[in-house]
């Protein structure tokens, strides 16, 4: 049986790191459009989902998430 070369495993956090360009674009969208909804962010970024990008920005203290009835909106800090 062949051995795999050492390196990041598929499906680990090392494989899910975000490009800083994607984070910058997401932060720019939220700053330009305060109160933007996740579906609008996804549409403007041409992505199916942006959950990881949004949660990273929240963890870094750059964005806040707010519930507005049944909608979720994102605001810059």
C-alpha beads as a LAMMPS data file, in Angstrom:
LAMMPS data file: protein, C-alpha beads

77 atoms
76 bonds

1 atom types
1 bond types

-500.0 500.0 xlo xhi
-500.0 500.0 ylo yhi
-500.0 500.0 zlo zhi

Masses

1 110.0

Atoms # bond

1 1 1 0.000 0.000 0.000
2 1 1 1.288 3.455 -0.937
3 1 1 1.732 6.058 1.766
4 1 1 0.373 9.553 1.454
5 1 1 2.959 12.318 1.597
6 1 1 2.794 14.378 4.795
7 1 1 0.788 17.579 4.606
8 1 1 -2.560 19.026 5.589
9 1 1 -5.333 16.492 5.690
10 1 1 -8.392 17.091 3.565
11 1 1 -11.286 18.334 5.669
12 1 1 -9.146 19.783 8.451
13 1 1 -8.980 23.405 9.486
14 1 1 -5.731 23.800 7.574
15 1 1 -7.654 23.043 4.385
16 1 1 -10.376 25.582 5.208
17 1 1 -8.317 28.724 5.693
18 1 1 -9.794 31.752 4.004
19 1 1 -8.043 33.802 1.435
20 1 1 -7.498 37.272 2.885
21 1 1 -8.933 38.685 -0.339
22 1 1 -12.273 36.979 0.324
23 1 1 -12.326 38.327 3.881
24 1 1 -11.488 41.816 2.636
25 1 1 -14.250 41.679 0.012
26 1 1 -16.791 40.461 2.566
27 1 1 -15.827 43.159 5.075
28 1 1 -15.976 45.782 2.336
29 1 1 -19.483 44.656 1.332
30 1 1 -20.703 44.798 4.930
31 1 1 -19.127 48.233 5.426
32 1 1 -20.628 49.562 2.199
33 1 1 -24.064 48.031 2.875
34 1 1 -24.669 48.021 6.662
35 1 1 -27.497 45.646 7.533
36 1 1 -26.797 43.395 4.557
37 1 1 -28.338 39.927 4.652
38 1 1 -26.341 36.706 4.103
39 1 1 -28.117 35.936 0.820
40 1 1 -27.098 39.348 -0.540
41 1 1 -23.482 38.778 0.515
42 1 1 -23.478 35.389 -1.220
43 1 1 -24.975 36.864 -4.393
44 1 1 -22.491 39.762 -4.540
45 1 1 -19.518 37.452 -3.895
46 1 1 -20.808 34.857 -6.400
47 1 1 -20.572 32.160 -3.720
48 1 1 -23.049 29.510 -2.657
49 1 1 -22.230 30.177 0.981
50 1 1 -20.168 32.600 3.029
51 1 1 -20.781 31.245 6.540
52 1 1 -17.094 30.746 7.283
53 1 1 -16.115 34.188 6.064
54 1 1 -18.839 35.882 8.124
55 1 1 -18.041 33.918 11.291
56 1 1 -14.324 34.695 10.924
57 1 1 -15.085 38.426 10.698
58 1 1 -17.298 38.174 13.796
59 1 1 -14.592 36.305 15.748
60 1 1 -12.065 38.972 14.785
61 1 1 -14.392 41.669 16.109
62 1 1 -14.831 43.405 12.748
63 1 1 -18.518 42.634 12.192
64 1 1 -21.579 42.104 14.357
65 1 1 -24.557 39.875 13.611
66 1 1 -28.037 41.057 14.528
67 1 1 -31.426 39.355 14.293
68 1 1 -34.181 41.445 12.708
69 1 1 -37.324 39.373 13.130
70 1 1 -36.646 36.253 11.092
71 1 1 -33.835 37.935 9.130
72 1 1 -30.170 38.057 10.105
73 1 1 -28.242 41.208 9.252
74 1 1 -24.557 42.083 9.432
75 1 1 -23.085 45.431 10.481
76 1 1 -19.520 46.743 10.635
77 1 1 -18.072 47.597 14.025

Bonds

1 1 1 2
2 1 2 3
3 1 3 4
4 1 4 5
5 1 5 6
6 1 6 7
7 1 7 8
8 1 8 9
9 1 9 10
10 1 10 11
11 1 11 12
12 1 12 13
13 1 13 14
14 1 14 15
15 1 15 16
16 1 16 17
17 1 17 18
18 1 18 19
19 1 19 20
20 1 20 21
21 1 21 22
22 1 22 23
23 1 23 24
24 1 24 25
25 1 25 26
26 1 26 27
27 1 27 28
28 1 28 29
29 1 29 30
30 1 30 31
31 1 31 32
32 1 32 33
33 1 33 34
34 1 34 35
35 1 35 36
36 1 36 37
37 1 37 38
38 1 38 39
39 1 39 40
40 1 40 41
41 1 41 42
42 1 42 43
43 1 43 44
44 1 44 45
45 1 45 46
46 1 46 47
47 1 47 48
48 1 48 49
49 1 49 50
50 1 50 51
51 1 51 52
52 1 52 53
53 1 53 54
54 1 54 55
55 1 55 56
56 1 56 57
57 1 57 58
58 1 58 59
59 1 59 60
60 1 60 61
61 1 61 62
62 1 62 63
63 1 63 64
64 1 64 65
65 1 65 66
66 1 66 67
67 1 67 68
68 1 68 69
69 1 69 70
70 1 70 71
71 1 71 72
72 1 72 73
73 1 73 74
74 1 74 75
75 1 75 76
76 1 76 77
